[in-house]
């Protein structure tokens, strides 16, 4: 389980860094620091929601 969580965190960071570096150069003239924060925030929101669901399932089973 820890490996999956670590992989999701790493994937979110990877995507946020990709948005930050903007290697494609599409929107270089309108760079905004909120874009990588939005990507990272969505990934972490998904991860938090998933962990809460797993925690509530485990709590009911016990």
FIRO-618507 format. One record per residue: z, y, x of N, C-alpha, C in turn. Coordinates in pm, whole numbers, padded with zeros to 5 digits, always signed. Layout:
N
ZYXZYXZYX...
This chain:
62
+00000-00119+00082+00000+00000+00000+00000+00126+00087+00079+00120+00194+00085+00235+00284-00048+00264+00350-00125+00160+00375-00256+00177+00437-00352+00250+00343-00346+00216+00216-00432+00283+00117-00393+00430+00104-00265+00457+00099-00218+00595+00089-00261+00675+00211-00243+00617+00330-00284+00685+00453-00435+00709+00455-00511+00613+00406-00657+00629+00403-00698+00740+00307-00631+00751+00192-00663+00859+00098-00626+00996+00155-00513+01004+00222-00475+01131+00286-00575+01167+00395-00613+01070+00477-00710+01095+00583-00845+01136+00525-00886+01073+00416-01014+01109+00353-01009+01252+00299-00899+01291+00236-00885+01427+00187-00889+01529+00299-00823+01498+00410-00825+01589+00525-00966+01596+00584-01033+01480+00592-01170+01476+00643-01263+01563+00558-01252+01553+00427-01335+01634+00338-01302+01783+00351-01174+01815+00359-01134+01956+00370-01183+02017+00501-01174+01940+00610-01225+01989+00739-01376+02008+00732-01446+01916+00664-01591+01929+00649-01630+02054+00572-01555+02085+00468-01581+02207+00391-01549+02329+00477-01442+02321+00554-01402+02433+00638-01505+02463+00746-01553+02358+00814-01648+02378+00923-01787+02416+00873-01824+02372+00753-01950+02410+00691-02068+02387+00786-02080+02265+00836-02183+02234+00934-02324+02244+00877-02339+02230+00746-02471+02243+00684-02518+02387+00681-02425+02481+00677-02457+02623+00680-02504+02679+00547-02484+02605+00436-02533+02654+00307-02474+02789+00269-02343+02800+00276-02276+02919+00226-02203+02991+00338-02263+02998+00455-02196+03058+00571-02164+03205+00548-02247+03274+00472-02224+03417+00450-02111+03443+00351-02075+03346+00272-01967+03366+00174-01856+03265+00195-01810+03253+00319-01702+03161+00352-01572+03204+00285-01501+03108+00231-01375+03134+00164-01277+03023+00202-01161+03059+00250-01062+02961+00295-01007+02880+00177-01026+02928+00055-00977+02854-00061-01056+02727-00088-01178+02719-00039-01260+02600-00064-01198+02475-00003-01160+02473+00126-01096+02352+00177-00960+02326+00114-00888+02432+00078-00759+02413+00012-00777+02350-00126-00884+02386-00195-00913+02326-00325-00944+02177-00311-01026+02142-00212-01060+02002-00189-00935+01922-00154-00855+01973-00063-00732+01903-00023-00633+01897-00140-00624+02003-00217-00534+02004-00332-00574+01903-00438-00703+01888-00464-00748+01788-00562-00719+01647-00513-00739+01622-00386-00711+01490-00331-00562+01460-00341-00479+01554-00305-00335+01532-00310-00284+01523-00454-00346+01595-00546-00308+01584-00687-00339+01444-00739-00457+01392-00704-00491+01256-00743-00392+01157-00685-00360+01171-00558-00269+01079-00492-00129+01086-00555-00082+01204-00585+00049+01221-00649+00051+01157-00788-00055+01180-00866-00063+01123-00999-00063+00970-00992-00138+00916-00899-00146+00771-00881-00011+00713-00841+00058+00778-00748+00189+00730-00705+00293+00738-00816+00286+00842-00898+00379+00853-01012+00354+00739-01111+00229+00708-01136+00198+00596-01226+00249+00463-01170+00229+00442-01040+00279+00319-00978+00432+00313-00983+00497+00426-00959+00643+00431-00962+00695+00401-01103+00631+00460-01205+00678+00435-01341+00655+00290-01383+00546+00230-01337+00519+00090-01367+00623+00000-01302+00656+00029-01178+00756-00049-01106+00894-00034-01169+00924+00085-01217+01053+00111-01280+01069+00036-01411+00960+00027-01488+00964-00045-01614+00974-00196-01592+00913-00244-01485+00914-00387-01456+01051-00436-01409+01129-00346-01352+01260-00386-01298+01367-00396-01403
